[in-house]
Amino acid sequence: MPQNLRPYHNVLETIGWTPLIRLGKVAQGIRTPIYAKAEFFNPGGSVKDRIGIAMIEAAEREGRLKPGGLIVEATSGNTGVGLALAAAVKGYRCIFTMPDKMSQEKARLLRALGADVIITPTAVPPDHPDNYIMKGRAIAAAHPNAIFADQHYNPVNPEVHYHTTGPEIWEQTQGHVTHFVCAPGTGGTVSGAGRYLKERNPKVRVIAGDAVGSIYTHYASTCQKIEGFPYKVEGIGGDKIPTSLHWDVIDEWVTVSDKDAMLMTRRLAREEGLFCGGSTGVNIVAALEMARRVDDPEALLVTVLCDTGERYLSKVYNDEWLRENEILESERVTVAHLLVAKNGTAAPPLVSVAPSATVRQALNLMSTYNVSQLPVLDGGDGVGAVFEQVLMTKALEDHSLLDQPVEALMDPPFPVVDADVPVDRLSALLSRETPAALVRREGKLAGIVTRYDLLHQLAGIH
């Protein structure tokens, strides 16, 4: 179908009519078809482009925003981008307050669009002066000809989705949509689009995904506000009750963990070529769960791809950040890895002496291979250990000891560990008194690892 057949007067005219794309690999084996509305096709890269221009134009119509005015908003980033795009075209200034858990990419993008960005702490109560919404309100109140866009409590937010997102989904599915899955942040998308779809067909079910730590799911079932706790997914859930979220539209809630959401987001990119942020992961996990339960090839489930993954390169797509936040498991380094790292040295994997070898022979071996200790092996088993410093001290006191067998001077044997033992367990075993351990692989001694080998591995020295 031909698109963009005619030129646009400005970039704001390109907002909306985003594609609906069927999920393939991540939905493999699920009979219910799942389609996702790709909101990252909007010019600002997210679903929030829709409400940015709508809130500004509503303020203009009401006379609250005049030429040269200031737009202030508390945003997780994407609404700010939508507002900044419209402000750039229309000639307004912008100041945005943003919680410090949001990615640096979002703050940099807002500044690139000409906005001022004020970062606020995430871990403060919703009524604290440093809360990003409270601070945004205070800034707007202190400036003449300024509006606080107030996406969480602005009726324009769900209204624009009622007039655009909902009708688009209905037309794109030719009225066959049966389930709409969308995780609320402000609640505008799920409320507005969900209400429109239910009005067209009262049998349509609206399902809200929610982050573990958000208070929304509990409030939906009890109408009681509780204390939430921090979570890493950006832009959805909350610790307040926004009026943009219409609870009566939602039929069911599905909670999703940070880990499940972010790992699914990465799968979308690698398996579907859909490069999105973490909130999309919540939508997809919830949609897959619902589709499995429905298990009907005649049903049609629609969810939302909220924004572009380019805003999360330092987080969702950063392995180190995911490991730090216990979302991606750290690579399991075993004792076998230490042996492999030592393969580049001049010494054989296991330099040892027999109990009958002389102290002179032992010292010569240590000097040749630049090691400070040797295991004493008898028939493939460790029966003792000798140390360069101990042997040299005693030999200097009594030269005749150089020709004595090491079994007369050896210390207790080194402990033995299996090659597949994690390195962190080896850390607890090795000490000044136990500076090395023998490594067993398939029942046989295959090498030795020392405190120095372990330290090199931990320090990243190769």
C-alpha positions as CSV (number, residue, x, y, z in Angstrom):
1,M,0.0,0.0,0.0
2,P,1.6,3.3,-1.0
3,Q,2.5,5.6,1.9
4,N,3.4,9.2,2.2
5,L,2.2,10.0,-1.3
6,R,2.1,13.7,-0.6
7,P,4.6,16.0,1.1
8,Y,3.8,17.3,4.7
9,H,3.9,20.9,5.9
10,N,5.9,19.9,8.9
11,V,7.1,16.9,10.9
12,L,4.0,17.0,13.3
13,E,1.8,15.8,10.4
14,T,3.6,12.5,10.3
15,I,2.5,11.5,13.8
16,G,0.1,8.5,13.9
17,W,-1.0,5.8,11.6
18,T,1.9,3.6,12.8
19,P,2.1,0.1,11.3
20,L,0.6,-3.0,12.9
21,I,3.1,-5.9,12.8
22,R,2.4,-9.6,13.5
23,L,4.8,-11.2,16.0
24,G,6.5,-14.4,14.7
25,K,9.4,-16.1,16.5
26,V,8.7,-14.9,20.1
27,A,5.1,-16.1,19.7
28,Q,6.0,-19.5,18.1
29,G,3.7,-22.3,19.2
30,I,0.9,-19.9,20.4
31,R,-2.3,-20.3,18.4
32,T,-3.7,-16.8,19.1
33,P,-2.3,-14.3,16.6
34,I,-0.5,-11.3,18.2
35,Y,-0.1,-8.0,16.5
36,A,1.9,-5.1,17.8
37,K,1.4,-1.4,17.0
38,A,4.9,0.0,16.2
39,E,4.8,3.4,17.8
40,F,8.5,3.9,17.3
41,F,7.6,4.9,13.7
42,N,6.4,8.2,15.1
43,P,8.9,11.0,14.3
44,G,9.9,11.3,18.0
45,G,10.3,7.6,18.3
46,S,7.4,6.8,20.7
47,V,3.7,6.6,21.4
48,K,4.0,9.9,23.4
49,D,4.3,11.9,20.2
50,R,0.5,11.6,20.0
51,I,-0.1,13.4,23.3
52,G,2.7,16.0,23.0
53,I,1.1,18.0,20.2
54,A,-2.4,17.3,21.5
55,M,-1.7,18.8,24.9
56,I,0.0,21.9,23.4
57,E,-2.9,22.6,21.0
58,A,-5.5,22.1,23.8
59,A,-3.6,24.7,25.9
60,E,-3.5,27.1,22.9
61,R,-7.2,26.7,22.3
62,E,-7.9,27.4,26.0
63,G,-5.7,30.5,25.9
64,R,-3.4,29.1,28.6
65,L,-0.4,29.1,26.3
66,K,0.5,32.1,24.2
67,P,3.3,32.7,21.6
68,G,6.8,32.5,23.1
69,G,5.5,30.6,26.2
70,L,7.1,27.9,28.3
71,I,6.1,24.3,28.4
72,V,7.0,22.4,31.6
73,E,6.5,18.6,32.1
74,A,7.5,15.8,34.4
75,T,8.5,13.0,32.0
76,S,10.3,9.7,31.8
77,G,11.6,11.1,28.5
78,N,9.3,10.2,25.7
79,T,6.5,12.7,26.5
80,G,9.2,15.3,26.7
81,V,10.4,14.4,23.2
82,G,6.9,14.7,21.9
83,L,6.4,18.1,23.5
84,A,9.9,19.2,22.4
85,L,9.2,18.3,18.8
86,A,5.9,20.3,18.8
87,A,7.6,23.2,20.7
88,A,10.4,23.4,18.2
89,V,7.9,23.7,15.3
90,K,5.6,26.1,17.2
91,G,8.4,28.3,18.8
92,Y,7.9,27.5,22.5
93,R,10.6,26.9,25.2
94,C,10.6,23.7,27.3
95,I,11.8,22.6,30.7
96,F,11.5,19.0,31.7
97,T,12.0,17.2,35.1
98,M,13.1,13.6,34.9
99,P,13.8,10.9,37.5
100,D,17.4,9.9,37.8
101,K,16.6,6.2,36.9
102,M,15.9,7.3,33.3
103,S,18.5,6.5,30.7
104,Q,21.1,9.2,29.7
105,E,20.1,8.9,26.1
106,K,16.7,10.4,26.9
107,A,18.1,13.4,28.7
108,R,20.6,14.0,25.9
109,L,17.9,13.8,23.3
110,L,15.7,16.3,25.0
111,R,18.7,18.7,25.3
112,A,19.4,18.2,21.6
113,L,15.9,19.3,20.9
114,G,16.5,22.6,22.7
115,A,14.9,21.7,26.1
116,D,16.3,22.2,29.6
117,V,16.4,19.0,31.6
118,I,16.4,18.9,35.5
119,I,17.2,15.5,36.9
120,T,15.4,14.6,40.2
121,P,15.8,11.6,42.6
122,T,13.7,8.5,42.0
123,A,13.6,7.3,45.5
124,V,11.4,10.0,47.1
125,P,7.7,9.9,48.0
126,P,5.3,11.3,45.4
127,D,4.5,14.3,47.6
128,H,8.1,15.2,48.2
129,P,9.3,18.6,46.8
130,D,12.1,16.8,44.9
131,N,9.6,14.4,43.2
132,Y,9.8,15.0,39.5
133,I,6.1,15.9,39.2
134,M,6.1,18.2,42.3
135,K,9.2,20.0,41.0
136,G,7.7,20.4,37.5
137,R,4.6,22.0,38.9
138,A,6.6,24.4,41.0
139,I,8.7,25.5,38.0
140,A,5.6,26.1,35.9
141,A,3.9,28.1,38.7
142,A,7.0,30.3,39.0
143,H,7.0,31.4,35.4
144,P,4.6,33.7,33.5
145,N,3.0,32.4,30.3
146,A,3.9,28.8,31.3
147,I,1.9,25.6,31.3
148,F,2.5,22.3,33.1
149,A,1.5,19.7,30.6
150,D,0.6,17.3,33.4
151,Q,0.2,14.1,31.3
152,H,-0.7,12.1,34.4
153,Y,-3.8,14.3,35.1
154,N,-4.5,15.9,31.7
155,P,-7.8,14.6,30.1
156,V,-6.3,15.3,26.7
157,N,-4.0,12.3,27.2
158,P,-6.6,9.5,27.0
159,E,-8.7,11.6,24.7
160,V,-6.1,11.7,21.9
161,H,-5.7,7.9,22.0
162,Y,-9.5,7.6,21.9
163,H,-9.5,9.7,18.7
164,T,-6.4,8.3,17.0
165,T,-4.8,5.0,18.4
166,G,-8.1,3.2,19.0
167,P,-9.6,4.0,15.6
168,E,-6.3,3.1,13.9
169,I,-6.3,-0.4,15.6
170,W,-9.9,-1.0,14.7
171,E,-9.4,-0.1,11.0
172,Q,-6.1,-2.0,10.7
173,T,-7.6,-5.2,12.1
174,Q,-10.9,-4.6,10.1
175,G,-12.8,-4.7,13.4
176,H,-11.5,-8.2,14.3
177,V,-9.5,-7.2,17.4
178,T,-10.6,-9.2,20.5
179,H,-7.9,-8.3,23.1
180,F,-5.9,-5.1,23.7
181,V,-2.8,-5.4,25.9
182,C,-1.1,-2.3,27.1
183,A,0.9,-1.4,30.2
184,P,-0.1,2.0,31.6
185,G,2.3,4.7,32.8
186,T,0.1,7.7,32.7
187,G,-2.7,5.4,31.5
188,G,-3.6,7.4,28.5
189,T,-3.0,4.8,25.8
190,V,-4.7,1.9,27.4
191,S,-7.6,4.1,28.6
192,G,-8.3,6.0,25.4
193,A,-7.7,3.3,22.9
194,G,-9.3,0.6,25.1
195,R,-12.4,2.7,25.6
196,Y,-12.8,3.2,21.9
197,L,-12.4,-0.5,21.1
198,K,-14.9,-1.5,23.7
199,E,-17.4,1.0,22.3
200,R,-17.0,-0.5,18.9
201,N,-17.3,-4.0,20.3
202,P,-18.2,-4.5,24.0
203,K,-16.7,-8.0,23.9
204,V,-13.2,-6.6,23.4
205,R,-11.0,-7.4,26.5
206,V,-8.5,-4.8,27.7
207,I,-5.5,-6.2,29.7
208,A,-3.0,-4.0,31.5
209,G,0.6,-5.1,32.0
210,D,2.2,-3.8,35.1
211,A,5.7,-3.7,36.6
212,V,6.5,-5.5,39.8
213,G,6.9,-2.7,42.3
214,S,4.2,-0.5,40.8
215,I,1.1,0.1,42.9
216,Y,-1.4,-0.1,40.0
217,T,-2.3,-3.8,40.2
218,H,-3.0,-3.7,43.9
219,Y,-5.0,-0.5,43.6
220,A,-7.1,-2.0,40.8
221,S,-8.2,-4.9,43.0
222,T,-8.6,-3.1,46.4
223,C,-9.0,0.7,45.6
224,Q,-6.4,1.2,48.3
225,K,-3.1,3.0,47.8
226,I,0.0,1.2,49.1
227,E,3.7,2.0,49.1
228,G,5.4,0.7,45.9
229,F,9.1,-0.1,45.6
230,P,11.7,0.8,42.9
231,Y,11.9,-1.1,39.7
232,K,14.1,-0.6,36.6
233,V,11.6,-0.6,33.6
234,E,11.0,3.0,32.6
235,G,7.8,4.8,31.7
236,I,5.2,2.4,33.0
237,G,3.6,1.7,36.4
238,G,3.8,4.2,39.2
239,D,3.6,5.2,42.8
240,K,0.6,7.6,42.4
241,I,-2.9,7.3,41.0
242,P,-3.2,9.3,37.8
243,T,-6.6,10.5,36.5
244,S,-5.5,9.7,32.9
245,L,-5.8,6.1,33.9
246,H,-9.4,5.0,33.6
247,W,-9.7,1.9,35.8
248,D,-13.1,0.9,34.5
249,V,-11.8,0.3,31.0
250,I,-9.4,-2.4,32.2
251,D,-10.6,-6.0,32.6
252,E,-7.5,-7.7,33.8
253,W,-4.0,-7.0,35.1
254,V,-0.8,-9.0,34.5
255,T,2.4,-8.2,36.5
256,V,5.8,-8.6,34.8
257,S,9.3,-8.5,36.4
258,D,12.1,-6.3,35.3
259,K,14.1,-9.4,34.3
260,D,11.3,-10.9,32.1
261,A,10.6,-7.5,30.5
262,M,14.1,-6.7,29.6
263,L,15.1,-10.1,28.4
264,M,12.0,-10.2,26.2
265,T,12.9,-6.7,24.8
266,R,16.3,-8.1,23.8
267,R,14.7,-11.1,22.2
268,L,12.4,-8.8,20.1
269,A,15.4,-7.1,18.7
270,R,17.3,-10.3,17.9
271,E,14.5,-12.4,16.7
272,E,11.9,-10.0,15.2
273,G,14.1,-7.0,14.2
274,L,11.9,-4.8,16.5
275,F,14.2,-2.5,18.4
276,C,12.3,-1.2,21.4
277,G,12.5,-0.2,25.1
278,G,11.9,-2.0,28.3
279,S,8.2,-1.0,28.7
280,T,7.5,-2.8,25.4
281,G,8.9,-5.9,27.0
282,V,6.2,-5.7,29.7
283,N,3.6,-5.4,26.9
284,I,5.0,-8.4,25.1
285,V,5.3,-10.7,28.1
286,A,1.8,-9.8,29.2
287,A,0.5,-10.3,25.6
288,L,2.1,-13.7,25.3
289,E,0.7,-14.9,28.6
290,M,-2.8,-13.7,27.6
291,A,-2.5,-15.3,24.1
292,R,-1.6,-18.6,25.6
293,R,-4.6,-18.5,27.9
294,V,-7.0,-17.5,25.1
295,D,-5.6,-20.2,22.8
296,D,-7.9,-19.4,19.9
297,P,-6.7,-18.9,16.3
298,E,-9.9,-16.9,15.6
299,A,-9.0,-14.3,18.3
300,L,-6.8,-11.3,17.5
301,L,-4.7,-9.7,20.2
302,V,-3.1,-6.3,19.8
303,T,-0.4,-4.8,21.9
304,V,1.9,-1.7,21.7
305,L,5.6,-1.3,20.8
306,C,6.0,1.8,22.9
307,D,9.3,3.4,21.8
308,T,12.7,2.9,20.1
309,G,15.5,0.9,21.7
310,E,18.0,3.7,20.8
311,R,17.0,5.3,24.1
312,Y,18.2,2.3,26.2
313,L,21.6,1.4,24.7
314,S,23.2,2.2,28.1
315,K,20.7,0.0,30.0
316,V,18.5,-2.7,28.4
317,Y,21.1,-3.4,25.7
318,N,24.1,-3.1,28.0
319,D,25.2,-6.5,29.3
320,E,27.3,-4.9,32.1
321,W,24.4,-2.8,33.4
322,L,22.1,-5.8,33.3
323,R,24.5,-7.9,35.3
324,E,25.0,-5.1,37.9
325,N,21.2,-5.1,38.3
326,E,21.0,-8.9,38.5
327,I,18.9,-9.1,35.3
328,L,21.5,-10.9,33.2
329,E,23.4,-13.6,35.0
330,S,27.1,-13.1,35.3
331,E,29.2,-15.3,33.2
332,R,30.0,-18.5,35.3
333,V,33.8,-18.6,35.5
334,T,35.1,-22.0,36.5
335,V,38.5,-23.3,37.6
336,A,38.9,-24.8,34.1
337,H,38.9,-21.1,32.8
338,L,41.9,-20.4,35.0
339,L,43.8,-23.5,33.5
340,V,43.0,-22.3,30.0
341,A,44.3,-18.8,30.8
342,K,47.6,-20.4,32.0
343,N,48.1,-22.3,28.8
344,G,50.1,-19.4,27.4
345,T,52.8,-19.7,30.0
346,A,56.1,-21.6,29.6
347,A,55.3,-24.1,32.4
348,P,53.5,-27.4,31.7
349,P,50.0,-27.6,33.1
350,L,51.3,-29.5,36.1
351,V,54.9,-29.4,37.3
352,S,55.4,-31.8,40.2
353,V,58.0,-33.9,41.9
354,A,58.0,-37.5,43.3
355,P,58.5,-38.1,47.0
356,S,62.0,-39.5,46.3
357,A,63.1,-36.5,44.3
358,T,65.9,-34.5,46.0
359,V,65.5,-31.0,47.3
360,R,68.1,-29.9,44.7
361,Q,65.9,-31.3,41.9
362,A,62.9,-29.6,43.3
363,L,64.6,-26.2,43.5
364,N,65.9,-26.7,39.9
365,L,62.4,-27.3,38.7
366,M,61.1,-24.2,40.5
367,S,63.8,-22.1,38.9
368,T,63.3,-23.5,35.4
369,Y,59.6,-22.9,35.4
370,N,59.5,-19.8,37.6
371,V,57.2,-21.3,40.2
372,S,57.4,-20.9,44.0
373,Q,55.8,-24.2,45.0
374,L,55.4,-27.8,43.7
375,P,53.0,-30.5,44.5
376,V,54.5,-33.9,45.5
377,L,52.7,-36.6,43.6
378,D,52.9,-40.3,44.2
379,G,51.0,-42.5,41.7
380,G,48.9,-39.6,40.5
381,D,47.8,-38.5,44.0
382,G,49.0,-35.5,45.9
383,V,50.9,-36.6,49.0
384,G,52.6,-33.3,49.9
385,A,53.8,-29.9,48.8
386,V,57.1,-28.1,48.9
387,F,57.8,-24.4,48.9
388,E,60.8,-22.6,47.4
389,Q,61.3,-20.2,50.4
390,V,61.1,-23.1,52.9
391,L,63.5,-25.3,51.0
392,M,66.1,-22.6,50.4
393,T,66.0,-21.4,54.1
394,K,66.6,-25.0,55.4
395,A,69.2,-25.8,52.7
396,L,71.2,-22.6,53.6
397,E,71.3,-23.8,57.2
398,D,72.3,-27.3,56.3
399,H,73.7,-27.9,52.8
400,S,73.4,-31.6,53.1
401,L,69.6,-31.3,52.8
402,L,70.0,-30.5,49.1
403,D,70.5,-34.2,48.4
404,Q,67.7,-35.4,50.8
405,P,64.4,-36.6,49.3
406,V,61.6,-33.9,49.4
407,E,59.4,-36.3,51.4
408,A,61.6,-35.5,54.4
409,L,60.8,-31.8,54.2
410,M,57.4,-31.6,52.5
411,D,54.3,-29.9,53.9
412,P,50.8,-31.3,53.7
413,P,49.4,-31.7,50.2
414,F,47.4,-29.0,48.3
415,P,43.6,-29.4,48.3
416,V,42.1,-30.9,45.1
417,V,39.1,-29.2,43.3
418,D,37.2,-30.3,40.2
419,A,37.6,-28.3,37.0
420,D,34.0,-27.2,36.9
421,V,34.0,-25.6,40.4
422,P,33.1,-21.9,40.2
423,V,36.0,-19.5,40.8
424,D,34.2,-17.8,43.7
425,R,34.4,-21.1,45.7
426,L,38.1,-21.3,45.0
427,S,38.5,-17.8,46.4
428,A,37.3,-19.0,49.8
429,L,39.6,-22.0,49.7
430,L,42.9,-20.3,48.8
431,S,44.8,-18.3,51.5
432,R,48.3,-17.5,52.6
433,E,48.5,-20.9,54.3
434,T,47.0,-22.6,51.2
435,P,48.4,-20.8,48.2
436,A,47.4,-23.3,45.5
437,A,45.0,-26.1,44.7
438,L,45.3,-29.1,42.4
439,V,42.7,-29.4,39.6
440,R,41.0,-32.7,38.8
441,R,39.4,-33.3,35.5
442,E,37.7,-36.7,34.6
443,G,39.3,-38.3,37.7
444,K,42.8,-37.3,37.0
445,L,45.0,-34.4,38.2
446,A,45.2,-31.9,35.2
447,G,46.8,-28.8,36.6
448,I,47.4,-26.4,39.5
449,V,46.0,-23.0,40.2
450,T,47.5,-20.5,42.6
451,R,46.4,-17.4,44.4
452,Y,48.3,-15.4,41.7
453,D,46.3,-17.1,38.9
454,L,43.1,-16.2,40.7
455,L,44.1,-12.6,41.3
456,H,45.0,-12.2,37.7
457,Q,41.6,-13.5,36.6
458,L,39.7,-11.3,39.0
459,A,41.7,-8.2,37.9
460,G,41.3,-9.0,34.2
461,I,45.1,-9.5,33.7
462,H,45.9,-11.9,30.9
